[in-house]
Amino acid sequence: MQKQYPRSKIYYDHTLDETQNASELSKTVLPFPTVMKNSANKTQIKICNADKSYIANDFKYGYNCMIASMVHIDKDVIIGNNVSIQGLVYIPPKTRIGNNVFIAPQVGFSNDHYPPSEILQGVTIENNVIIGFGAKIIGGVTVGENSIIGMGSIVTKCVPSNQIWFGNPAKFQYPSKRY
Ligand SMILES: CC(C)(COP(=O)(O)OP(=O)(O)OC[C@H]1O[C@@H](n2cnc3c(N)ncnc32)[C@H](O)[C@@H]1OP(=O)(O)O)[C@@H](O)C(=O)NCCC(=O)NCCS
């Protein structure tokens, strides 16, 4: 049976009103790397290799975001400010990512527990989270703010704020400390 996960609060500060829509990107002939600036000449997003990534037209993003190459960002995905998405990351529909988030290479999120089904539950990543290299996070899970997921982890449960979790399945290890 589909699990019920608690609903998460996610904080976008000011960004939701000001998010940019990726359909603007598709209107542009993309140089390498692509840097989109807003009217105040502030960097909105930098895409390292746009023709080697899939980015859905309705993707919404804040300021100062970076997307490396060979990234898949599906429809109905929203990210905040200062989000770094490294190479080979997979982000399916309904994923929500807050501000100041680092997503290391080969990270994957899921959204469908028994595919193909109609019941999709996205992953939610709150502010100031680091997701380590190759970690996989099951749909419906929330990673609380300031937490760190160690590389190679399989995250099957919601992670509270300010904690380090790793392993398969990922478990609480110790309170988070910043690098
Ligand atoms: C989870 C993490 C933050 C822990 O860092 P830390 O607090 O400095 O912890 P340590 O490296 O001292 O490791 C503590 C213990 O946990 C183990 N450990 C650390 N990370 C682990 C992981 N991802 N999976 C399993 N065990 C892990 C270590 O082997 C060590 O075990 P020991 O006590 O038996 O020797 C770090 O290991 C990590 O995974 N960072 C993400 C790196 C990354 O993906 N960078 C992306 C850029 S390419």
The ligand as an SDF file (V2000), in Angstrom:
LIG
                    3D

 48 50  0  0  0  0  0  0  0  0999 V2000
   28.0650   11.8680    5.5400 C   0  0  0  0  0  0  0  0  0  0  0  0
   29.2980   12.7360    5.6130 C   0  0  0  0  0  0  0  0  0  0  0  0
   28.8920   14.2120    5.5560 C   0  0  0  0  0  0  0  0  0  0  0  0
   29.9690   12.4370    6.9500 C   0  0  0  0  0  0  0  0  0  0  0  0
   31.0970   13.2220    7.1060 O   0  0  0  0  0  0  0  0  0  0  0  0
   31.8190   13.3150    8.5560 P   0  0  0  0  0  0  0  0  0  0  0  0
   30.8270   13.7990    9.5430 O   0  0  0  0  0  0  0  0  0  0  0  0
   33.0630   14.0900    8.3800 O   0  0  0  0  0  0  0  0  0  0  0  0
   32.0970   11.8030    8.9520 O   0  0  0  0  0  0  0  0  0  0  0  0
   33.4050   10.9090    8.7200 P   0  0  0  0  0  0  0  0  0  0  0  0
   33.8740   11.0460    7.3130 O   0  0  0  0  0  0  0  0  0  0  0  0
   34.3510   11.2260    9.8250 O   0  0  0  0  0  0  0  0  0  0  0  0
   32.8190    9.4470    8.9110 O   0  0  0  0  0  0  0  0  0  0  0  0
   32.2990    9.0020   10.1600 C   0  0  0  0  0  0  0  0  0  0  0  0
   32.0240    7.5120   10.0470 C   0  0  0  0  0  0  0  0  0  0  0  0
   30.9230    7.3020    9.1380 O   0  0  0  0  0  0  0  0  0  0  0  0
   31.3360    6.5260    8.0070 C   0  0  0  0  0  0  0  0  0  0  0  0
   30.7140    7.1420    6.8280 N   0  0  0  0  0  0  0  0  0  0  0  0
   30.8650    8.4170    6.4140 C   0  0  0  0  0  0  0  0  0  0  0  0
   30.0920    8.6440    5.3310 N   0  0  0  0  0  0  0  0  0  0  0  0
   29.4610    7.4990    5.0600 C   0  0  0  0  0  0  0  0  0  0  0  0
   28.5350    7.1300    4.0540 C   0  0  0  0  0  0  0  0  0  0  0  0
   28.1300    7.9960    3.1400 N   0  0  0  0  0  0  0  0  0  0  0  0
   28.0600    5.8620    4.0600 N   0  0  0  0  0  0  0  0  0  0  0  0
   28.4710    4.9760    5.0150 C   0  0  0  0  0  0  0  0  0  0  0  0
   29.3580    5.2930    5.9940 N   0  0  0  0  0  0  0  0  0  0  0  0
   29.8390    6.5300    6.0050 C   0  0  0  0  0  0  0  0  0  0  0  0
   32.8410    6.6170    7.9810 C   0  0  0  0  0  0  0  0  0  0  0  0
   33.3940    5.4800    7.3740 O   0  0  0  0  0  0  0  0  0  0  0  0
   33.1640    6.7170    9.4450 C   0  0  0  0  0  0  0  0  0  0  0  0
   33.0720    5.4160   10.0010 O   0  0  0  0  0  0  0  0  0  0  0  0
   34.0240    4.9550   11.2130 P   0  0  0  0  0  0  0  0  0  0  0  0
   33.6000    5.7970   12.4000 O   0  0  0  0  0  0  0  0  0  0  0  0
   33.6850    3.5050   11.3720 O   0  0  0  0  0  0  0  0  0  0  0  0
   35.4130    5.2200   10.7760 O   0  0  0  0  0  0  0  0  0  0  0  0
   30.2820   12.4700    4.4600 C   0  0  0  0  0  0  0  0  0  0  0  0
   30.9030   11.1890    4.6170 O   0  0  0  0  0  0  0  0  0  0  0  0
   29.6070   12.4710    3.0900 C   0  0  0  0  0  0  0  0  0  0  0  0
   29.0620   11.4730    2.6030 O   0  0  0  0  0  0  0  0  0  0  0  0
   29.6610   13.6730    2.4330 N   0  0  0  0  0  0  0  0  0  0  0  0
   29.1150   13.8730    1.1050 C   0  0  0  0  0  0  0  0  0  0  0  0
   30.2740   13.9480    0.1070 C   0  0  0  0  0  0  0  0  0  0  0  0
   29.7680   14.2010   -1.2780 C   0  0  0  0  0  0  0  0  0  0  0  0
   28.9090   13.5140   -1.7770 O   0  0  0  0  0  0  0  0  0  0  0  0
   30.2910   15.2300   -1.9130 N   0  0  0  0  0  0  0  0  0  0  0  0
   29.8070   15.6060   -3.2190 C   0  0  0  0  0  0  0  0  0  0  0  0
   30.8320   16.3340   -3.9980 C   0  0  0  0  0  0  0  0  0  0  0  0
   31.5200   15.2640   -5.1980 S   0  0  0  0  0  0  0  0  0  0  0  0
  1  2  1  0
  2  3  1  0
  2  4  1  0
  2 36  1  0
  4  5  1  0
  5  6  1  0
  6  7  2  0
  6  8  1  0
  6  9  1  0
  9 10  1  0
 10 11  2  0
 10 12  1  0
 10 13  1  0
 13 14  1  0
 14 15  1  0
 15 16  1  0
 15 30  1  0
 16 17  1  0
 17 18  1  0
 17 28  1  0
 18 19  1  0
 18 27  1  0
 19 20  2  0
 20 21  1  0
 21 22  1  0
 21 27  2  0
 22 23  1  0
 22 24  2  0
 24 25  1  0
 25 26  2  0
 26 27  1  0
 28 29  1  0
 28 30  1  0
 30 31  1  0
 31 32  1  0
 32 33  2  0
 32 34  1  0
 32 35  1  0
 36 37  1  0
 36 38  1  0
 38 39  2  0
 38 40  1  0
 40 41  1  0
 41 42  1  0
 42 43  1  0
 43 44  2  0
 43 45  1  0
 45 46  1  0
 46 47  1  0
 47 48  1  0
M  END
$$$$
